[in-house]
Amino acid sequence: MALIARFERAEEPKAAESANVPEQKAREVDVEDGPEETQSCTICTDMATSAQTAMRKAAEVLATLTFIGMLVAIPLYSYDLAKHGTRSHLIAWFSAGAFTLLTFPISMHGIVSHLTHWYLPSVQKYVVRILWMVPIYSVESWLSLRFHKLNLYFETMRDMYEAYVIYSFLYYLIELLGGEKELYRILLGKAPHHTEHAWPLNLICGSRSQRKMAESPRESNGEGDQSREGLLPSKLRESSWARYRRNRDFLSTCKFGCLQYVIIKVLFALMTCILGGLKSNFRLSNVYLYMTVVSNFSQTWALYCMVLFYHCFKDELAKWRPIGKFLCVKAVVFFTWWQALCIEILRANDLIKTTDSASDWTSEDIASGLQDWLICIEMLGAALAH
């Protein structure tokens, strides 16, 4: 929405110029009509503007009160259903559906706003793909909760779109900066420390010149980081070719760090779907444990590379304020994964289990349903944050 606002402000001068001609004509007519007619027209215009402002504020207040009323009504009605003996999975399905109905129009408003203000397609196409994550997550989780015997296929689709969102967010940042060629030009003016890994990864993952800089003593002459390269011995200073290789390696590391998670996520999702689901336990003899460890490492590395990329270009990205979308993507993608892992740990320790022998819900179904129910609730916050 902030992106749309900036585009609209850019169009305002053009609109103002085109509006000057009718305004001048109106002033000429007003002069001919006399001071009394001019004053009455001014009063009518002010009254119309005030009425529009008042109605807009009233609509905002009404929408806010309706939203708050539904948030209060959902848990109250759920409690009333439980008190009258309604089965737990039906209560969960109803409340999750109510939150989905709240989430969907809010998220679609942002998507439609971008589609109707298509000023910068190269950037906005990635924004729209990211915004679609919220309604897809919400609807998919609700369907998975309702048709819990098919939840494996719904979760596979969700995981695959999750990987697509990570890819889209990385290229969203790249397009905001002007494309990959522009990134190289920006990096030429950056000091070496902007593209270095954080300690101790700079001793492992950095290039040979970066490792030498990390291991060499660093002096200070009060001028800060800008003079850091000039303080190094001549044999450690970068040539133009070395600087180009450093910048190329940095961008390759960031892109590969994010895209490897996309590949691993898709492969694991397809593998789980083909095998008909994997029993979630953490024994050394079960492949689920190893898939969890690999996914955890891949996810952590992808998040680190995204932070590294943002830290390098944070000054250039400041006017676009992408930190909000970054936090939303991180919260939705990475937090939900950790949430699912915690639920599985609870289930593996028999803290989540079925209490109704007549029910067709197993402990695995309950754990998966709890994850889907929580996602339906959390997507409302994600829709508001976007």
N, C-alpha and C positions, 0 to 999 in steps of 0.2 A: 504494500500500500504506500510506503514511503517512496518507492520507485515511481509509482504512478503520479504521486503528488509533485515530484520533481519535474516530470514530463509536462504536467499541466501548467506548472509555473513557467516553463520554457515557452509554452504556447500563448501565455497571457499577453505579452507585448504585441504579438501579431493580431490577436483578437482585439486589443485596444486600438491598434491603428485602423483596423477595418471598421471599428465602431465610431471613429472620430467624425466621419462624414455625416452619418445620420444625426449625431449629437449636434454638429454645427448647424445643420438644417433646422433642427428642433429649436436651437437657441435663436435662429433668425425668425422663426415663426413666433417664438415667445416674445421677441422684441416687438413684432408687428401687432401681436395681440394686446400688448400693454402690460403694466406691472401687476394688475389684479389677476389676470389670467395666468401669468407666470407664477405668481405666489400660490394660486390654487393648485396648479399642476405639480409644483414642488411639494406641497402638503400631501397630495394624493400619492406621489411616488414614495415619500417617506412612510406614509401609512402602510402602503403595500409591502415595502421592505420590512417594516416592523412586524407585520402580520406573518410574512413568510418565516422570519426568524423565530417568532413565537411558536408557530406550528411545527417548525423543525425541532425545536427544543422539547415541545410537548410529545412529539413522536419518539424522540430519544428516551424521554422519561418513561413513556408507556412501554416501549420495548424493553427497557431495563427492568421495570417492575414485573413484566410478564416473565422475563428470563429468571429473575430471582424467585418468583412465585412457583415456577416449575421446578427449580432446584430444591425448594422446600417441600413441594408436593410429592416428588418422586420417593424420597425415603419414608415419608409419612404413609403413603399408600402402600409401599412395600411392607412396612411394618404391619399395616392393617391386614394385608393378604396373609402374612405369616401367622398372625393371631387367629385367623379363621381357617387355618389348616391347609393353605395352599402349598404345594410341593416347592422345595427350595429352588430347583432348576427353572421352574416357571416364573418364580419371583425374580430370579437373576435375569432371565430372558426379557421380562417386562421392563425392568429398570434399565438394563443395557440398551434396549430399544428406545426408551425415552431419551437417554443421553445421546444416542445416535441421531434421533430426530432433532435435537438441539444443535448437534455438531454440524450436520450436513449443510443446512442453509448458510451457516456462518462461513464455513470453508468455501462453499460454492460462490459466495459473494466476492471473495478475494480472487477466485479464478476468473469469474465473469468480468470483474473490473479490469483485469489485465487483458483479457481478450477483446474488450471494447475500447481499450486505450493501447492499441498495438503500435506504440511509437518506436520501440527498439526490439525488433524480433529476435536478434541474435542473443540478447540477454533474457528477454521475457519468456522465451520458450523453455529455458531451464527453470525459471521461477514457477511457471505453471506446472511443470513436471514435479517440482518439489511440493507445491501446494496440494497436488492430487494425492499425496501420501496420506493426508489426514482423513479425507472421506473414504479412501480405499481401506485403510487400516480399520476405521470404525465400522464400516459395513461388513467387511470380511470377518471381523471378530464377532459381530452380532450373528452373522450366518453360521459361523463355526460353533457358537454357543447354542444356537437353535438346533442345528443338525450336527450333533456332536459325533456321530458315526462317520461323518465326512470331514472332520476337522483337519485331518492330515493334508487333504488337497487344498483346503482354504489356507492353511498355514504355509504351504509350499508357494502359493501365489503371493502371499504377503512377504515371504522372505526374498523372493525374486524381485519384487518391486522395491523392497528395501535396498537391495544391492544397486538397483537402477538409480535410486535417489542419491546414494553416495557418489556415483559417477556424475550425475547431473549437478550436484552441488560443487564439485571440484571444477567442472567446466563453466559453471556460473561465475565463480570467482575469476577464472581466466578471462572470460568475456568482459567482465566488468573492467578489467585492466587493459583491454584492447586486443586481446588475442596473444598467441604464443610468441609471435615476432616482437610484439611490444614488450613482453616480459623480458626478453633478452636485452632490449634497449634499456629498460629500467634497471636491470641487474648490473649493467655496466657502470652505473653511477653509485652502486651500493658498496659499502665497505665490506671486507671479507667476513666479518663476524656476523653479518645478517644471514649468511647462508651456511653457517656452521651448525652442527648438531650440538645439543646441550650435553654437558658433561654428565656421565662418562662416555656417552655414545660417540662423542667426537674422537675418542681414542680408538674406537672400533670401526665406526661406519664412515668416518671422514676420509677424504682423499689423503694422499701422502703429504702434500703441502699443508693441509689442514692439521694433520697429526703433528707435524713439526712445529707449527705455530702454537698448538695446544701445549706441547711439551716444553717449548722455549720459555724463558722468563719474560714476563710482561712488565714493562716499565710505564711510567706515567709522567708527563710533563705538564699536567694541569689543563691540557687542551682537549681531553676526552678521547673518545674512540676514533675520531676522524684522523688523528695523527698516529694511530696505532701502527699502521703498516709502515710508516716512515721510520719508526723506532726499531724495526726489525733489522737484523743483519742483511746485507745485500744478497746473500745466497738464499735467503728465505723470502725475499720480495717476489711478487708475482709478475710474470711476463704477461703480455696480452693474450698469448695462447693459453697460458695456465689459467688466466681469469676466465676465458671463454669455456675451458673444460670444467672449471669449478661451477660456473653457472649452469652449464649443460647437465652436469652430474646432479646438481641440486634439484633442478626441475624434473629430471628423470626419477630421482628418489621420491619426490612428492607424488608424482603421477603414479608410479608403480606402487607406492605404499598404499594409495587409496584403491587402485584398481585390483590389486591382489586380493583385497577383501571381497570385492565384487565377484571375482572368479571363484574364490573358495566358498562364499555364501551360496552362489548358484549351484555349484557342484554338490555341496552337502545337502541342499534342499532337494535336488533331483535324486540324490542317492537315498535319502530318507524316504522319499515318495515311492521310488521303485522297489525298495525293500519292504514296503508296507508298514513303515514306522519302526523305530528302534526302541527297545525297552530301556527306559531311563534308569540306569543304575551306574554306580561309580566303581564297579569291580574292575580289576586289571584285565580280566578275561573278556570284558565287554567293549565293543568298538565305540560305544557312546562316550566313554571317558576320554578316549583319544581325540574324538571329534570335538569334544568340548574344549580340551586343552588347545588344539589347533585353532579353533574359532576364537577363543579368548586372546591368544597371541596375535592372530591376524587382525582382530578388531582393535586391540590396543595399538598396534603399529599403524593402522589406518588413521586412528584418531590423532596419534602423535604427528604423523605427516601432515594432516590437515592443520594442526596447530602451528607446525613449523612453517608451512606455506603462508598462513595468515600473519604470523609474526614478522615474516620478511617483508610483506607488502602492506602492513597495517596502515602506514601513512597514506599510501595511494588509495586504499580502500575506505579510508575514514569518511569521505563524503557520501559513500553509499550505505554506510552503517550496516554491514552484513552480519555483525556479531549476533543480532537477534535471531536471524535464520540459522546461523551456525549453532547456537545454543539449542534451538528447537530441534534441528536435525540430530544433534548429539543426544538430546534427551529422549527423543522418540526412538531412534535406532538403537543406541547403545544402552540406554536405561531399560528399555523393554527386554533386551537380551539378558541383562543381569537380573531383572525381575523374574524372568522365566527360569533362570538357573536357580535362584533362591527358592522358588516354588517347588522345583524338582528335588532339591535337597530336602525340603520339608517332607515331601511325599516319600522319598527314599527312606526317611527315618520314621515312617508311619505316623507323622504328625498330620498328614492329610490322608484320610481314608473314608470309605463309604460306611455309613451307619445303618443303611436300609438294605436288608438282604433281598427285598423284592424289587429293588431298583435295578435298571440296566446300566447304571452309571458306575464304572469301576473307579479305582483311585486315580488311574491315569486320566480318565475322562474328567474327573473333578479338578485335578491340577490344571489340565488344559483349559477347562471352562473358567476357572478362577483367573487365569491369565487373560482370556478373552474378555471377561467381564471388567477387569481392571483397565484394559486397553480402551474399551468403550468409554469409560469414565475419563481417562487421561487424555483422550483425543479432543475432548471439549476444551480442556486447558490449552492444548496445542493449537486448536483453531483460533482461540482468542489471542494467543501469543503471536501467531502469524499475521 
